[in-house]
Amino acid sequence: MRRVLLVVIAATVLCGVARSQCVDDCSSHGDCDATTNQCNCEEGWTGENCGTYQCDQHADRCSGHGQCREAGCVCHAEYGGHNCALPTNNCPENCKGHGSCLDGVCTCDLGYQGTDCGTVDPSVACPNNCSGHGFCDVSASSPTCYCMPSYWTGEACDVEVSQCPTELDFCTGHGICGPTNPLLDNSPWGCECEPGFCGSKCDSVCSNCPNNCTGHGLCLGTTCSCFAGFGGDDCTQVVAVATCPNNCSGHGRCNEVSGTHQCVCDEGYSGESCTLTSNTCPGNCNGNGECQPGGSCACFAGFTGTNCETVQANCHALNNCSANGICQEGACRCNPGFSGTDCSQACHTGGLGDVGCHADIGHGVCIDGSCVCKEDEWDGIGCETPAHDSTLGAITSKSSPLGIIVVSVVGAAAALLLAGYGFNYMARGKRGLNAVPGVDALRSSMKGDDYESVPENRYASNY
């Protein structure tokens, strides 16, 4: 029995020796022929060590996740492997950007290690990872930092070659001093301030929050931390707080008291939601308003009265403002010349005063419920129509301002003409047409200077 066991062990060793003669043990994609020491490759695999996948010779080709090319499969995004059958998006934290993923396993880049490639491999890492001021060359026998020239130096690129102007005072400890344009060799240096600081050397406190949190929150860096009851980027939105009902009804603030938020009411208000007042309003405003400090009611829309007992009529109930006005927020706003809650009152409809007679612009007055219009100037039931359709009619009207002016001018001219005629007749002895003022001058211009008017016998007969 012992001899048989030794024979089996010897045969196994010899077989292993024989199998080990195939290159790469056929890459796990074929069987090694111990006689010929050659690989018998599986379907789709070829090469001396069965290490080459020929997708065009395999039924599965590229598993539906890639394209078969002469050099092999070209996989679609998020798939990998020789036949594109394995996912590449299921690794922890996507290998932290320092490795490649295949079927949940990260293959880390040189200089990184760990299941998620998130740990720097100290054996091939630069000191302090070059402090973020350079790049690490791991191809050399010893990892070496190559620092940003003219700005950083040292084994770990942690020593600044300062060119910061003295007047910037190293940004007063609230910023980083560096070239304003790193791409230019002679770029001037300036400060890049930390959040919450500003100024040429970062020596001023300033808010980088939108609208400075509108007074309803604290600015932390560039983000608003809103007080209870407020939200949004700039704390302008009112949000509900369970322990401050109705957001304190607009009569208080939701503040933290003894570790919990509750309403701190304005003076004159009390209650869990600041709806109670220290005064009693008549009828408690009938539920149609809000009781104000001092005992007066602030009625809700649609109600009026000392204790909000009267329902205000809407425009539909008011006959749609009688077509003499427009409806605004449930009430009628009357056109000029009309009044009343429904705009139905005017002088000619029984209204009071001069409403409807255009008395405000001098068209007429209201007498005993009827409009008495300005004579010869305005007509109509409300004195709205001009009495004359033409300029001539207005001129000939003795009540028209234009007519009065024309009549006055014509009268004055006639009086002057009559006075001149009388003077020529009595003092100068002229008769007939010669006594009319201006006739002599007209005749002289027509006949010349040799023309003289012949003196007439003032006692001669004109017949």
C-alpha positions as CSV (number, residue, x, y, z in Angstrom):
1,M,0.0,0.0,0.0
2,R,2.8,2.3,0.9
3,R,4.5,1.6,-2.4
4,V,1.3,2.4,-4.3
5,L,1.0,5.8,-2.5
6,L,4.6,6.7,-3.4
7,V,3.9,5.8,-7.1
8,V,0.8,8.1,-7.1
9,I,2.7,11.0,-5.6
10,A,5.6,10.5,-8.0
11,A,3.1,10.5,-11.0
12,T,1.4,13.6,-9.7
13,V,4.8,15.5,-9.4
14,L,5.8,14.3,-12.9
15,C,2.5,15.4,-14.3
16,G,2.9,18.8,-12.6
17,V,6.3,19.1,-14.1
18,A,4.9,18.2,-17.5
19,R,2.1,20.8,-17.2
20,S,4.5,23.5,-16.1
21,Q,6.2,23.2,-19.5
22,C,3.3,25.1,-21.3
23,V,3.8,28.9,-21.5
24,D,2.0,30.7,-18.6
25,D,0.1,27.5,-18.0
26,C,-2.1,28.5,-21.0
27,S,-3.3,31.6,-19.1
28,S,-6.2,29.6,-17.6
29,H,-7.8,29.6,-21.1
30,G,-6.7,26.2,-22.3
31,D,-5.3,22.8,-21.5
32,C,-1.6,21.9,-21.6
33,D,-0.7,18.9,-23.6
34,A,2.0,17.1,-21.6
35,T,3.2,15.2,-24.6
36,T,3.8,18.2,-26.8
37,N,4.0,20.9,-24.1
38,Q,1.6,23.0,-26.1
39,C,-1.7,24.7,-25.2
40,N,-5.0,23.5,-26.5
41,C,-6.9,26.9,-26.3
42,E,-10.6,27.4,-25.5
43,E,-13.0,28.8,-28.0
44,G,-12.1,32.4,-28.9
45,W,-8.6,32.2,-27.4
46,T,-5.4,31.9,-29.4
47,G,-1.7,32.4,-29.1
48,E,1.1,30.3,-27.6
49,N,-0.2,30.8,-24.1
50,C,-3.9,31.2,-25.1
51,G,-3.6,34.8,-23.9
52,T,-5.2,36.5,-26.9
53,Y,-9.0,36.8,-27.2
54,Q,-10.4,36.8,-30.7
55,C,-13.9,38.1,-30.4
56,D,-14.8,37.2,-34.0
57,Q,-14.2,33.5,-33.2
58,H,-16.3,33.4,-30.0
59,A,-20.1,33.1,-30.0
60,D,-20.4,35.6,-27.3
61,R,-18.2,38.1,-29.1
62,C,-18.3,41.3,-26.9
63,S,-21.2,40.3,-24.7
64,G,-23.4,43.0,-26.2
65,H,-21.4,45.7,-24.4
66,G,-18.8,46.6,-27.0
67,Q,-17.6,46.4,-30.6
68,C,-15.5,43.6,-32.0
69,R,-12.4,44.9,-33.8
70,E,-9.3,43.3,-35.3
71,A,-7.4,44.0,-32.1
72,G,-10.2,42.7,-29.9
73,C,-13.2,44.2,-28.1
74,V,-13.6,47.9,-27.7
75,C,-15.9,48.2,-24.7
76,H,-18.7,50.6,-24.1
77,A,-18.6,53.0,-21.2
78,E,-19.0,51.4,-17.7
79,Y,-17.9,47.9,-19.1
80,G,-14.5,46.2,-19.3
81,G,-12.7,42.9,-19.5
82,H,-11.6,40.9,-22.5
83,N,-15.2,40.4,-23.7
84,C,-16.7,43.5,-22.1
85,A,-18.8,41.4,-19.7
86,L,-17.6,43.0,-16.4
87,P,-18.8,46.4,-15.0
88,T,-16.4,49.2,-14.3
89,N,-18.6,51.4,-12.2
90,N,-19.1,49.3,-9.1
91,C,-15.9,50.0,-7.2
92,P,-15.8,51.8,-3.8
93,E,-15.8,55.5,-4.4
94,N,-14.7,55.0,-8.0
95,C,-11.2,54.2,-6.8
96,K,-10.9,57.8,-5.6
97,G,-9.7,58.7,-9.1
98,H,-6.4,57.0,-8.5
99,G,-7.0,53.6,-10.2
100,S,-9.1,51.6,-12.7
101,C,-12.2,49.6,-11.8
102,L,-13.1,46.1,-13.0
103,D,-16.0,44.1,-11.6
104,G,-15.8,45.8,-8.2
105,V,-12.0,45.6,-7.8
106,C,-9.7,48.6,-8.0
107,T,-6.3,48.3,-9.7
108,C,-4.5,51.3,-8.2
109,D,-2.1,53.7,-10.0
110,L,1.5,53.7,-9.0
111,G,1.8,55.5,-5.6
112,Y,-1.6,54.6,-4.3
113,Q,-3.0,51.6,-2.5
114,G,-6.0,50.3,-0.6
115,T,-9.4,48.8,-1.7
116,D,-10.4,52.2,-3.0
117,C,-6.9,53.5,-3.9
118,G,-7.4,56.2,-1.3
119,T,-4.2,55.6,0.6
120,V,-0.8,57.0,-0.5
121,D,1.7,54.2,-0.9
122,P,4.6,55.4,1.2
123,S,7.1,53.2,-0.6
124,V,6.5,55.1,-3.9
125,A,5.2,58.4,-2.6
126,C,6.8,61.8,-2.4
127,P,7.1,63.6,0.9
128,N,3.7,65.1,1.9
129,N,2.6,64.5,-1.7
130,C,4.5,67.6,-2.6
131,S,2.2,69.7,-0.5
132,G,0.0,70.4,-3.5
133,H,2.7,72.7,-4.9
134,G,4.2,70.4,-7.4
135,F,4.0,66.9,-9.0
136,C,5.5,63.7,-7.8
137,D,7.8,61.7,-10.2
138,V,7.5,58.0,-9.2
139,S,9.3,56.7,-12.3
140,A,12.7,57.3,-10.7
141,S,14.3,54.9,-8.2
142,S,13.3,57.3,-5.4
143,P,10.0,59.4,-5.7
144,T,10.9,63.0,-6.2
145,C,8.9,66.3,-6.0
146,Y,9.2,68.8,-8.9
147,C,8.0,72.1,-7.4
148,M,6.3,75.0,-9.2
149,P,9.4,77.0,-10.3
150,S,10.0,80.4,-8.8
151,Y,7.2,79.9,-6.2
152,W,7.9,76.8,-4.1
153,T,10.9,74.8,-3.2
154,G,12.0,72.2,-0.7
155,E,11.9,68.4,-0.6
156,A,8.1,68.5,-0.2
157,C,7.5,71.8,-2.0
158,D,6.5,73.4,1.3
159,V,8.9,76.3,1.3
160,E,7.5,79.4,-0.4
161,V,9.8,81.5,-2.6
162,S,8.0,84.6,-1.5
163,Q,7.5,87.5,-4.0
164,C,4.6,88.9,-2.0
165,P,4.9,92.7,-1.9
166,T,5.4,94.0,1.6
167,E,2.4,96.3,1.4
168,L,0.2,93.2,1.2
169,D,1.4,92.0,4.6
170,F,1.2,88.4,3.5
171,C,-2.6,88.9,3.1
172,T,-2.9,89.5,6.9
173,G,-3.2,85.8,7.5
174,H,-6.6,85.6,5.8
175,G,-5.6,84.7,2.3
176,I,-3.0,83.3,-0.1
177,C,-0.5,85.6,-1.8
178,G,0.4,84.6,-5.3
179,P,0.6,85.7,-8.9
180,T,-2.7,87.1,-10.3
181,N,-2.0,85.3,-13.5
182,P,0.2,82.2,-13.1
183,L,0.5,81.8,-16.8
184,L,2.6,85.0,-17.1
185,D,6.2,85.1,-16.0
186,N,6.0,88.6,-14.7
187,S,2.5,88.6,-13.3
188,P,1.9,91.0,-10.4
189,W,1.2,89.3,-7.1
190,G,-2.1,89.7,-5.2
191,C,-4.2,88.2,-2.4
192,E,-6.8,85.5,-2.8
193,C,-8.9,86.0,0.4
194,E,-10.5,83.4,2.5
195,P,-14.4,83.4,2.5
196,G,-15.6,86.2,4.7
197,F,-12.7,88.5,4.1
198,C,-12.0,91.0,1.4
199,G,-9.8,94.0,0.5
200,S,-6.5,94.2,-1.3
201,K,-4.7,92.5,1.7
202,C,-7.8,90.6,3.1
203,D,-7.9,92.9,6.1
204,S,-11.7,93.7,5.9
205,V,-14.6,91.5,7.0
206,C,-17.2,91.2,4.3
207,S,-20.3,89.1,3.7
208,N,-20.2,86.7,0.8
209,C,-23.8,85.5,1.5
210,P,-26.7,86.4,-0.8
211,N,-28.4,89.6,0.4
212,N,-26.5,89.2,3.7
213,C,-29.1,86.7,4.7
214,T,-31.7,89.5,4.8
215,G,-31.4,89.8,8.5
216,H,-33.0,86.4,9.1
217,G,-29.9,84.4,9.5
218,L,-26.1,84.3,10.1
219,C,-23.5,84.3,7.3
220,L,-21.1,81.4,7.6
221,G,-18.5,81.8,4.9
222,T,-20.7,81.9,1.8
223,T,-23.7,80.2,3.2
224,C,-26.6,81.5,5.2
225,S,-27.6,79.7,8.5
226,C,-31.2,80.8,8.7
227,F,-33.0,81.5,12.0
228,A,-35.9,79.3,12.9
229,G,-39.0,80.0,10.8
230,F,-36.9,81.1,7.7
231,G,-35.3,79.3,4.9
232,G,-33.9,79.6,1.3
233,D,-30.5,80.7,0.1
234,D,-31.0,84.2,1.6
235,C,-33.4,83.3,4.4
236,T,-36.3,85.1,2.7
237,Q,-38.7,82.1,2.7
238,V,-41.0,81.6,5.6
239,V,-41.0,78.0,6.7
240,A,-43.1,76.3,9.3
241,V,-41.8,75.5,12.8
242,A,-43.9,73.0,14.7
243,T,-43.5,74.7,18.0
244,C,-44.3,78.2,16.5
245,P,-47.9,77.8,15.1
246,N,-48.7,80.0,12.1
247,N,-45.2,81.4,12.3
248,C,-46.4,83.5,15.3
249,S,-49.2,85.1,13.2
250,G,-46.9,87.9,12.2
251,H,-47.1,89.3,15.7
252,G,-43.9,87.8,17.1
253,R,-40.6,86.0,16.4
254,C,-39.9,82.3,16.7
255,N,-36.9,82.2,19.0
256,E,-35.1,79.5,20.9
257,V,-36.2,79.5,24.6
258,S,-34.9,77.0,27.1
259,G,-33.7,74.7,24.3
260,T,-36.8,74.7,22.2
261,H,-38.3,77.2,19.8
262,Q,-41.5,79.1,20.7
263,C,-43.2,82.4,19.9
264,V,-41.9,85.5,21.6
265,C,-44.9,87.8,21.0
266,D,-44.9,91.5,20.2
267,E,-46.2,93.9,22.8
268,G,-50.0,93.7,23.1
269,Y,-50.1,90.1,21.9
270,S,-50.0,86.8,23.7
271,G,-50.8,83.1,23.2
272,E,-49.0,80.2,21.7
273,S,-49.3,81.7,18.2
274,C,-49.5,85.4,19.3
275,T,-53.1,85.7,18.3
276,L,-54.5,87.0,21.6
277,T,-54.5,90.6,22.6
278,S,-54.6,92.3,26.0
279,N,-57.6,94.3,24.9
280,T,-61.2,93.2,24.2
281,C,-62.6,94.2,20.8
282,P,-66.4,94.6,20.4
283,G,-67.9,91.3,19.5
284,N,-64.4,89.9,19.1
285,C,-64.7,91.4,15.6
286,N,-67.4,88.8,14.8
287,G,-64.7,86.5,13.6
288,N,-64.3,88.7,10.5
289,G,-61.2,90.6,11.6
290,E,-58.3,90.8,14.0
291,C,-58.3,92.5,17.3
292,Q,-55.6,95.2,17.5
293,P,-53.9,96.5,20.6
294,G,-56.1,99.3,21.8
295,G,-59.3,97.4,21.2
296,S,-60.0,98.2,17.6
297,C,-60.8,95.7,14.8
298,A,-58.7,95.3,11.7
299,C,-61.4,93.8,9.4
300,F,-60.6,91.1,6.8
301,A,-61.2,91.9,3.1
302,G,-65.0,92.0,2.4
303,F,-66.0,93.2,5.9
304,T,-66.3,96.6,7.4
305,G,-67.8,98.3,10.5
306,T,-66.6,98.9,14.1
307,N,-66.7,95.2,14.9
308,C,-66.5,94.0,11.2
309,E,-70.2,93.2,11.3
310,T,-71.0,94.6,7.8
311,V,-70.4,92.6,4.7
312,Q,-69.1,94.7,1.9
313,A,-71.1,94.2,-1.3
314,N,-69.2,93.0,-4.3
315,C,-69.4,94.6,-7.7
316,H,-71.9,92.1,-9.1
317,A,-74.3,92.9,-6.3
318,L,-73.7,96.6,-7.1
319,N,-75.1,96.2,-10.6
320,N,-71.6,96.1,-12.0
321,C,-71.0,99.7,-11.0
322,S,-74.0,100.8,-13.2
323,A,-71.6,100.9,-16.2
324,N,-70.4,104.3,-14.7
325,G,-67.2,103.0,-13.1
326,I,-64.8,100.1,-12.7
327,C,-64.5,97.3,-10.1
328,Q,-61.4,97.3,-8.0
329,E,-60.9,94.7,-5.2
330,G,-64.7,94.2,-4.9
331,A,-65.6,98.0,-4.7
332,C,-66.7,100.4,-7.4
333,R,-64.5,103.2,-8.5
334,C,-66.7,105.7,-10.2
335,N,-66.0,107.6,-13.4
336,P,-65.8,111.4,-13.1
337,G,-69.4,112.9,-12.8
338,F,-70.8,109.8,-10.9
339,S,-70.9,108.8,-7.3
340,G,-72.5,106.3,-4.9
341,T,-71.5,102.7,-3.9
342,D,-72.8,101.5,-7.3
343,C,-71.9,104.7,-9.3
344,S,-75.5,105.3,-10.0
345,Q,-75.8,108.8,-8.5
346,A,-75.5,111.9,-10.7
347,C,-77.5,115.1,-10.8
348,H,-79.8,114.0,-13.5
349,T,-80.5,110.7,-11.7
350,G,-81.4,112.3,-8.4
351,G,-77.9,112.5,-6.9
352,L,-76.8,115.2,-4.6
353,G,-74.8,118.4,-5.4
354,D,-73.3,119.0,-8.8
355,V,-72.2,115.5,-9.5
356,G,-72.8,114.8,-13.2
357,C,-73.2,118.4,-14.4
358,H,-69.4,118.8,-15.0
359,A,-69.5,121.6,-12.5
360,D,-65.9,121.1,-11.6
361,I,-64.9,122.4,-15.1
362,G,-67.7,125.0,-15.4
363,H,-70.2,123.3,-17.7
364,G,-73.2,123.7,-15.4
365,V,-74.8,123.3,-11.9
366,C,-77.3,121.0,-10.4
367,I,-80.7,122.6,-9.5
368,D,-83.6,120.6,-8.1
369,G,-82.1,117.3,-9.4
370,S,-81.5,118.6,-13.0
371,C,-78.4,120.1,-14.7
372,V,-78.7,123.7,-15.7
373,C,-76.0,124.1,-18.4
374,K,-74.0,127.2,-19.2
375,E,-76.1,129.1,-21.8
376,D,-75.1,128.8,-25.4
377,E,-72.0,126.8,-24.5
378,W,-73.0,123.3,-23.1
379,D,-76.0,121.0,-23.6
380,G,-77.0,117.5,-22.7
381,I,-78.5,115.8,-19.7
382,G,-75.1,116.2,-17.8
383,C,-73.8,119.3,-19.6
384,E,-71.4,117.1,-21.5
385,T,-72.1,118.2,-25.1
386,P,-70.8,121.5,-26.7
387,A,-73.7,123.8,-27.7
388,H,-72.1,124.7,-31.0
389,D,-70.8,122.3,-33.7
390,S,-68.7,124.9,-35.5
391,T,-66.3,127.8,-34.8
392,L,-68.7,130.2,-36.5
393,G,-71.5,129.3,-34.1
394,A,-69.2,129.8,-31.2
395,I,-68.1,133.2,-32.6
396,T,-71.6,134.4,-33.0
397,S,-72.7,133.3,-29.6
398,K,-72.8,136.2,-27.2
399,S,-72.0,133.9,-24.3
400,S,-69.0,132.3,-25.9
401,P,-65.6,133.8,-24.8
402,L,-64.5,133.8,-28.4
403,G,-67.8,135.5,-29.5
404,I,-67.4,138.1,-26.8
405,I,-63.9,138.9,-28.0
406,V,-65.0,139.2,-31.7
407,V,-68.0,141.4,-30.9
408,S,-65.8,143.6,-28.7
409,V,-63.2,144.1,-31.5
410,V,-65.8,144.8,-34.2
411,G,-67.6,147.3,-31.9
412,A,-64.4,149.2,-31.1
413,A,-63.5,149.4,-34.8
414,A,-67.0,150.7,-35.7
415,A,-66.7,153.3,-33.0
416,L,-63.4,154.5,-34.3
417,L,-64.7,154.6,-37.9
418,L,-67.7,156.7,-36.8
419,A,-65.6,159.1,-34.8
420,G,-63.3,159.7,-37.8
421,Y,-66.2,160.3,-40.1
422,G,-67.7,162.9,-37.8
423,F,-64.4,164.7,-37.5
424,N,-64.0,164.9,-41.3
425,Y,-67.6,166.0,-41.8
426,M,-67.7,168.7,-39.1
427,A,-64.1,170.0,-38.9
428,R,-62.8,169.5,-42.4
429,G,-66.0,170.0,-44.4
430,K,-65.9,166.8,-46.2
431,R,-69.1,165.2,-47.5
432,G,-70.2,161.8,-48.7
433,L,-67.5,159.2,-49.4
434,N,-64.8,161.8,-48.8
435,A,-65.6,162.0,-45.1
436,V,-64.8,158.3,-44.6
437,P,-61.4,158.1,-42.9
438,G,-58.6,156.8,-45.2
439,V,-60.4,157.5,-48.5
440,D,-58.1,160.4,-49.4
441,A,-55.0,158.4,-48.8
442,L,-56.4,155.5,-50.9
443,R,-57.2,157.9,-53.9
444,S,-53.8,159.5,-53.7
445,S,-52.1,156.1,-53.9
446,M,-54.2,155.2,-56.9
447,K,-54.0,158.6,-58.9
448,G,-50.7,160.1,-57.7
449,D,-49.7,163.1,-55.7
450,D,-51.3,165.6,-58.1
451,Y,-54.8,164.4,-57.0
452,E,-56.4,166.7,-54.5
453,S,-59.7,166.4,-53.0
454,V,-62.0,169.2,-54.1
455,P,-63.4,171.2,-51.1
456,E,-67.0,170.8,-51.0
457,N,-69.6,173.3,-49.9
458,R,-70.6,172.0,-46.4
459,Y,-74.0,173.4,-46.9
460,A,-74.5,171.9,-50.4
461,S,-77.2,169.4,-50.8
462,N,-76.2,165.7,-51.2
463,Y,-79.2,165.1,-53.3
